[in-house]
Amino acid sequence: MSTNLAYAYFEEPKNEELIDGQIVAMAPARTEHNSASTAIAGMFWNHFRGKKCRVYSTEAMTILSENDHFAPDVMVVCRSDIAIDGKIIGAPELVVEVLSRSTAKRDRGYKKNAYEKHGVKEYWIVDVEFRIIEVFVLLNGKFEMDNIYSGDESGTTFSPSIFEDLVISVDEVFEKVD
């Protein structure tokens, strides 16, 4: 598949991703998944108002390569030159994937490796079942575990390594998760 054909395939919004060249249907998110991703997107949105970085959620497609077109739950993009025709062509600064039973293996495996390979600076895996946020930071071209934050520890906050003035409340991320 040529780059133009792969790019053209995603002209209209679809509930699909292209993962390693294979079209993968995306099931509708469960309420817990949606609550966590909405909370994170809201914190990012409030922080980046009036600033150059933009926040995108599930409906936004990021095209990392001809074979990898992902719709992360939340992403932060600070380079306007990669926002082209309603898509992100290249690596966002920060990507958040909220795990679902059907996506956990891909989010922890293939997609994590693809984000690493293409230079995403920070990658979060949010596990609503266990109420944890795993934060990976790109160091020397490889993701290193930065920390794991638990929703069971009241009052926990942290800041992304690349946006140190942004404070994330773990309680707020999991506030509406049953």
N, C-alpha and C positions, 0 to 999 in steps of 0.2 A: 504494500500500500504506500503510495507516495505521500509526502508530507501534505501536499495540497488536498488530496483525497481524504486523508485522516482529519485534517483541519476542517474540511467542508462537511464531514459527517456530523460534526457538532455545531452546525450553524444554528439549529433550533434547540431550545432547552429540552433535554430528555432526562429521564431517570436512569441513566446509564453512564458507565465509565468505560474507558478503554484501558485495560490493565494487561501489560505485556502483550499488546496486540490483540487481545481478546475482548469482545464486548461483554460487559458484566452488568446485569440489571441491578439496580439499587432498590431494595425494598423500602417501603415507607418507614420512617423512623418511629420507634416507640416513644411514648410520652416522656419517659425518663431521659432518653437520649436527647430529645428535643429540648427539654428543660435545661439540661447541662450546657448544650451548645448555645442556646439562646442567652443564658446567663453570661457565658464567656464572651460571646459576640457583643453583648450589651456593655460589659466592662471595657472591652477594647474600643467600642464605638464612642463611649463617653470620654475615654482618655484621648483618643485621636481627633476629636472634634477640633477644627481650626488648624490642624497640623497636616503635614504633607502625606503621611501614611494613611492608607485606606483599609477598611475592614470589609471582608467579603464572607458570605456564608455558603451553605450547601449548594445553592443554585448557581454559584459561580464556578466556572471550569478553569482549571489550570492545566496548561499543556506543557509538560516537561520534555517530551520527545514525541517522535512519530508514533510510538507504541504506548505512550503513557499520558492519558488525559484523565485527570482526577478531579473530583468534586469534594474537596475537604470540607469538614463541618464548619471550620472557621479558618481564615487565613488573613495575614497582615501583609500588605504590599506597600513598599515605600518608594518604589521606582515607577514613575508614571510611564516610562518608555516600554514597559512590559504589559501594560493594560491596552490591548489592541482588539478592536471590534467586539467588545463585550466579554473578552476572555483574558486570562492572564497567560502570556506566552513566556514561560521561564519560571524561575524559582521565586516563590514568595519569601519574605524574611522569616516568617513564623507560620507554622501550620499546626492546627489542632484536629485530631481525629478522635471522635467519641466512639468507643467500641460498641458494637452490637454482636450478638452471638454469631451472626452470619458473616461479619467482616473482621472479627478480631485477628484471625490468622493472617489475613492480607495486610491489615493495618500494622501489625507487629513485624511482619516479614517483608513481603515484596514492596509494599508502599513505603515503609520506613527506609528500606535500602534505596529506592528510587529517589526519595526526598534527599537522602544523604548524598547520593551520586550527583545530583543536580544542584547541590549547594544551598539547600534550605538551612538557615542558620540555627533555627530552634524548632524542635518538634515535640508536641505534647500528645500523649496517649491518655485519654480520660476514660476510666473504667467506672461506669455508674453502678455496676453490681457491687463492687468492692469499695466504692467511694474513694478512689485514689487518682492522682494526676502524676504521671511519670513525665519528667522533663529531660529531654535529650538536647545537648548543645553540640554544634559542629566544631570540632577542634582538629586541625590538620587534616581536613577532608573526611573525618570519621565522626559519627555520632558517639558521644560519651554521655553516660547517665549523669545528669547534674544532680537530680534529687527526686524523691518520691514524696508527695504531699498527701496526707490522709484527711478525708472528710470526717473522720471519727475524732479528730483532735480539734476541739472548738477553738476558734480564734486564730487559726493558722492563716498566715498571709505569706506571699512571696512575690518577687518581681522577676519578670523575664530577664535573662542575661543581656539581651539586646535592647531592652526598654526599661532601664533600672528605675525610672520615675513612675512606672505603672505598678500599682499594687493590686494583686489578685487575692480576693478573699475566697478561701476554699469553702467556707461555710456558704457563701453566696452561690458558688458553682453548684453545690448539691442541695441548696435550700428547697427546691421544688421536686427533688428526686425522691420518690417513695421507696 
